[in-house]
Amino acid sequence: MFCHPSTAALRTTVMSQGDSLNRKKFVVTGASGLIGTSLVDHLRSGGADVVRLVRREAKYSDEARWDPYEGTIDDGALEGADAVIHLSGAGIGDGRWTSNRKQVLHDSRIVTTRTIAEHISQMDNPPEVLVSQSAIGIYGSRGDEMLTEESSWGPDDDFLASLTADWEGAADPARQAGTRVVHPRTGLVLARQADLINRLLPIFKAGLGGPIGDGSQWWSWVTLRDVVGALAFMAESSVDGPVNLVAPEPVTQGEFADALADALGRPSVVPVPKFAMKLALGAEKARGIGLSSTRASSQKLQDAGYEFLDVDIRRALEEMLEDQISRPDPVRG
């Protein structure tokens, strides 16, 4: 299941494209989150030494404390690290985008990234690479335009675009000090624990699911196991700068709705009106998430040598939701 990526499959893919993780030291922030938990398991399965940065008092030998808002990291936590993978950030989908929530979203990304980058910039022997999480939200809503890492950013009045641009910029101290910095611009992550999937499942299982609006907006998706595999690959390869972390074939929201309904054995006939999305989420958040159209290309990542494990949305959803499909009891003779 994608919520627990296949270690063997991930290891085969990543090891065939880079050096062994054995005896390498990785420092990971956000290690208790959806992506971080699976990433730490994967790195360790490949033989890496992983240090998890935590904001509480360190309880275990593999933890080190940091307080990004005070700008402090435990002495020695970054020493000897080959790579830092920075995943911290409050959930975009959690709660309405009030002014207070926007500040939390901003600080949990920009302040934490700046703390990591500044510490790296001051080290005599810094890590070779900082993989600092980003998102395709940087492009804003662009209709049918195919977006590459060379595409312009979204407008300043687009909250997600502005937030993500600042997020990437916060890593500048490490970049200016000579550390290779990679920004995985991640799309919609498919995993059973993902917030969006959890919100959609009850609706679609009840046969009430369907496209949002006219369903023409593009959703660039990626499975959790490809996120984990690609993050490890980025740390091991020579790729740098922004990298779109999305599956090779983005789909429209209508196609996604059909695939999700089919995976559950349900119809997809009840469209969700735009006004309903705006009422449920607030107008700005609805535009930024459900109604936004972002068609991103993964060509840079593929050209660098990463081979995606999941490229078909229907198969990905079917495998992820296999245990959710209601099947009749077998006929007894």
Salt bridges, closest charged atoms under 4 A:
GLU57 OE2 - ARG65 NE 3.52
ASP62 OD2 - ARG44 NH2 2.30
ASP62 OD2 - ARG52 NE 3.01
GLU63 OE2 - ARG52 NH2 3.11
GLU63 OE2 - ARG56 NH2 2.58
ASP107 OD1 - HIS106 ND1 3.08
GLU145 OE1 - ARG142 NE 3.09
GLU168 OE2 - ARG185 NE 2.77
ASP172 OD1 - ARG175 NH1 2.27
ASP195 OD2 - ARG199 NE 2.74
GLU236 OE2 - LYS24 NZ 3.37
ASP262 OD2 - ARG314 NH1 2.36
GLU284 OE1 - LYS102 NZ 2.66
ASP310 OD2 - ARG225 NE 2.74
GLU319 OE2 - ARG315 NE 2.99
ASP323 OD1 - ARG192 NH1 3.01
